[in-house]
Amino acid sequence: MAEHLFQKKEAIMTTFFSAPSICEKYRSDILHFFSGKGVLRTYAKKSVIKYDGNTLDHIYLIREGCIQQYFLDDCGNKKILLLLIAGDIFGEISLLQQDEDKVITAAITPAVIEKIKAPAFFSQIDENPELSLAIMRMHSNKIRILMAQIQDSSFCTTTLKLRNLLIRLAHQHGKPTSKGIKIGYSFTQNELADMLSSTRSTITKCLTQLKKENVIEMENHHIIIKEHDNETRHP
């Protein structure tokens, strides 16, 4: 997908990326073993999929689309943690811990989600050892993404946080073009701000700076990471 952007060994961000082939394999396996084991439901863009405070007795499989998981504080401030796509599951942590959701899950794009009851979930894992490996790889990928966020929030300026975020999004959701790697979803400046716990005005300034540095360019509301941008700088 976008491996050639991330080849320099000294680039810190590459230490957090799962190989695209690993992600494709675990998502393919999860879809293979879980598809058809639950009930399908379609969600419109921006609709909330799950957050009711109840203990879970099921998990969710993303069949189509992209979803976000985020925290929301008492003042309505939002922090996006993860973006998940077809082949990812969510709700399994709450199921295993036997407690309620800790995050809100909502659709970024129109999405098709399959709700799978706990007995079917555990039965598939028991019967298919390779599925356990796929789920472990999915969890390790999520952990790597959260590790990258911690590294950024601890050591980086807002412009560098945004730059690293865009590189991660290109790695996870990018499509090669003649100009560079085009991020597959047209994230708004508010959404980018929510991913960085920042403000829209700050993100606007940072995007302008990255354009001046020829790190990115815009095309029909999509961000393109320029191909020469393949290393991460310290602040």
C-alpha positions as CSV (number, residue, x, y, z in Angstrom):
1,M,0.0,0.0,0.0
2,A,2.3,2.7,1.2
3,E,5.3,0.8,2.4
4,H,7.8,2.8,0.4
5,L,7.0,5.9,2.5
6,F,8.3,4.2,5.6
7,Q,11.6,2.5,4.7
8,K,14.2,4.6,6.6
9,K,15.2,2.7,9.7
10,E,15.8,5.9,11.7
11,A,12.2,7.0,11.3
12,I,10.6,6.6,14.7
13,M,7.1,6.1,13.3
14,T,8.0,2.9,11.4
15,T,8.5,1.2,14.8
16,F,4.8,1.5,15.4
17,F,3.5,0.3,12.0
18,S,2.2,-3.2,11.5
19,A,3.2,-4.6,8.0
20,P,0.3,-4.1,5.6
21,S,0.4,-7.8,4.7
22,I,-0.2,-8.7,8.4
23,C,-3.2,-6.4,8.6
24,E,-4.6,-7.7,5.4
25,K,-4.2,-11.3,6.5
26,Y,-5.8,-10.9,10.0
27,R,-8.7,-8.9,8.5
28,S,-9.2,-11.5,5.8
29,D,-9.2,-14.4,8.4
30,I,-11.6,-12.6,10.8
31,L,-14.0,-11.9,7.9
32,H,-13.8,-15.5,6.8
33,F,-14.5,-17.1,10.2
34,F,-17.0,-14.6,11.6
35,S,-19.1,-13.5,8.5
36,G,-22.6,-15.0,8.6
37,K,-22.4,-15.8,12.3
38,G,-24.5,-12.9,13.5
39,V,-27.1,-10.3,12.5
40,L,-26.3,-7.6,10.0
41,R,-27.2,-4.0,10.5
42,T,-26.6,-0.9,8.3
43,Y,-25.5,2.4,9.8
44,A,-25.6,5.8,8.2
45,K,-22.6,8.1,8.2
46,K,-22.0,9.8,11.7
47,S,-24.5,7.5,13.4
48,V,-23.6,6.1,16.9
49,I,-23.2,2.3,16.7
50,K,-22.6,1.4,20.3
51,Y,-22.7,3.2,23.7
52,D,-25.4,2.3,26.1
53,G,-23.6,1.5,29.3
54,N,-24.7,-2.1,29.3
55,T,-22.5,-5.1,29.8
56,L,-21.8,-6.7,26.5
57,D,-22.8,-10.3,25.6
58,H,-21.7,-9.9,21.9
59,I,-19.0,-8.4,19.7
60,Y,-19.2,-6.4,16.4
61,L,-17.6,-7.3,13.1
62,I,-17.2,-4.5,10.6
63,R,-18.2,-5.9,7.2
64,E,-18.1,-2.6,5.3
65,G,-17.1,1.0,6.0
66,C,-15.0,2.8,8.5
67,I,-15.8,3.5,12.1
68,Q,-14.2,5.6,14.9
69,Q,-13.9,4.9,18.6
70,Y,-13.6,7.9,20.9
71,F,-13.8,9.4,24.4
72,L,-16.2,12.3,25.1
73,D,-15.7,14.5,28.2
74,D,-18.4,16.4,30.2
75,C,-17.8,19.5,28.1
76,G,-18.3,17.7,24.8
77,N,-14.6,17.6,23.9
78,K,-13.8,14.6,21.8
79,K,-10.7,12.4,21.5
80,I,-10.6,9.9,18.7
81,L,-8.6,6.8,19.6
82,L,-9.0,4.3,16.7
83,L,-10.3,4.1,13.2
84,L,-11.4,0.6,12.2
85,I,-12.3,-0.9,8.9
86,A,-13.7,-4.0,7.3
87,G,-12.2,-7.1,9.0
88,D,-11.8,-5.4,12.4
89,I,-13.9,-6.3,15.4
90,F,-14.8,-4.2,18.4
91,G,-16.6,-4.8,21.7
92,E,-14.5,-7.9,22.5
93,I,-12.6,-6.2,25.3
94,S,-15.8,-5.3,27.1
95,L,-17.1,-8.8,26.5
96,L,-14.0,-10.4,27.9
97,Q,-13.9,-8.0,30.9
98,Q,-17.6,-8.4,31.4
99,D,-18.2,-4.7,31.8
100,E,-19.7,-1.8,29.9
101,D,-18.2,0.1,27.0
102,K,-15.5,2.6,27.8
103,V,-15.6,4.3,24.4
104,I,-18.2,5.6,21.9
105,T,-18.3,3.9,18.5
106,A,-19.7,5.8,15.5
107,A,-19.7,5.4,11.7
108,I,-17.3,7.7,9.7
109,T,-18.7,6.4,6.5
110,P,-21.9,4.3,5.8
111,A,-21.2,1.0,7.5
112,V,-22.4,-2.6,7.6
113,I,-21.8,-4.2,11.0
114,E,-22.5,-7.8,12.1
115,K,-23.5,-8.3,15.7
116,I,-22.2,-11.7,16.9
117,K,-23.4,-13.2,20.2
118,A,-20.8,-14.4,22.7
119,P,-21.4,-18.2,22.2
120,A,-20.8,-17.9,18.5
121,F,-17.7,-15.8,19.1
122,F,-16.1,-18.2,21.5
123,S,-17.1,-21.2,19.5
124,Q,-15.4,-19.9,16.4
125,I,-12.2,-19.3,18.4
126,D,-12.3,-22.7,20.0
127,E,-12.8,-24.5,16.6
128,N,-10.2,-22.4,14.6
129,P,-6.8,-21.8,16.2
130,E,-5.7,-19.6,13.3
131,L,-8.5,-17.2,14.3
132,S,-6.9,-16.7,17.7
133,L,-3.7,-15.6,16.0
134,A,-5.7,-13.2,13.8
135,I,-7.3,-11.6,16.8
136,M,-4.0,-11.3,18.6
137,R,-2.6,-9.6,15.5
138,M,-5.5,-7.2,15.4
139,H,-5.0,-6.3,19.1
140,S,-1.3,-5.8,18.6
141,N,-2.0,-3.4,15.7
142,K,-4.4,-1.4,17.9
143,I,-1.8,-1.3,20.6
144,R,0.8,0.0,18.1
145,I,-1.5,2.8,17.0
146,L,-2.1,3.8,20.7
147,M,1.6,3.7,21.3
148,A,2.2,6.1,18.5
149,Q,-0.3,8.5,19.9
150,I,1.4,8.3,23.3
151,Q,4.8,9.0,21.7
152,D,3.4,12.0,19.8
153,S,1.5,13.5,22.8
154,S,4.6,13.2,25.0
155,F,7.3,14.6,22.7
156,C,5.9,16.4,19.6
157,T,4.7,19.8,18.7
158,T,1.2,20.1,17.2
159,T,2.5,20.4,13.7
160,L,4.6,17.3,14.1
161,K,1.7,15.4,15.8
162,L,-0.4,16.2,12.7
163,R,2.3,15.2,10.3
164,N,2.8,11.9,12.1
165,L,-1.0,11.3,12.2
166,L,-1.3,11.9,8.5
167,I,1.5,9.5,7.8
168,R,-0.3,6.9,10.0
169,L,-3.5,7.5,8.1
170,A,-1.7,7.1,4.8
171,H,-0.2,3.9,6.0
172,Q,-3.5,2.5,7.2
173,H,-5.9,3.9,4.6
174,G,-3.8,5.2,1.8
175,K,-4.0,4.7,-1.9
176,P,-1.0,5.3,-4.2
177,T,-1.3,8.1,-6.8
178,S,1.1,9.8,-9.2
179,K,1.5,12.6,-6.6
180,G,1.9,10.5,-3.5
181,I,-0.3,8.5,-1.1
182,K,-3.9,9.7,-1.0
183,I,-5.6,9.2,2.4
184,G,-8.7,7.2,1.5
185,Y,-11.2,9.1,3.6
186,S,-11.8,12.9,3.4
187,F,-11.4,13.7,7.1
188,T,-12.6,17.1,8.1
189,Q,-10.4,19.5,10.1
190,N,-12.6,19.0,13.1
191,E,-12.1,15.2,12.9
192,L,-8.3,15.7,12.6
193,A,-8.5,18.1,15.6
194,D,-10.4,15.4,17.6
195,M,-7.7,12.9,16.8
196,L,-5.1,15.2,18.3
197,S,-7.1,16.8,21.2
198,S,-6.6,20.1,19.4
199,T,-8.8,22.8,17.9
200,R,-9.9,23.4,14.3
201,S,-8.1,26.7,14.1
202,T,-4.8,25.1,15.2
203,I,-5.2,22.3,12.7
204,T,-5.9,24.8,9.9
205,K,-2.6,26.6,10.7
206,C,-0.7,23.3,10.9
207,L,-2.1,22.1,7.5
208,T,-1.1,25.4,6.0
209,Q,2.4,25.0,7.3
210,L,2.7,21.4,6.0
211,K,1.5,22.6,2.6
212,K,4.2,25.3,2.6
213,E,6.8,22.7,3.4
214,N,5.5,20.6,0.5
215,V,4.7,17.7,2.8
216,I,1.1,17.5,1.8
217,E,-1.3,18.7,-0.8
218,M,-5.1,18.7,-1.1
219,E,-7.2,17.2,-3.8
220,N,-11.0,17.2,-3.7
221,H,-11.0,17.4,0.2
222,H,-8.5,14.5,0.4
223,I,-5.0,14.8,1.8
224,I,-2.1,13.5,-0.3
225,I,1.2,12.7,1.5
226,K,4.0,13.6,-0.9
227,E,6.2,10.7,-1.8
228,H,9.5,12.3,-0.7
229,D,8.1,12.7,2.9
230,N,9.4,9.4,4.4
231,E,11.0,10.3,7.7
232,T,9.8,11.6,10.9
233,R,11.6,14.5,12.6
234,H,11.9,15.2,16.3
235,P,10.4,18.5,17.5
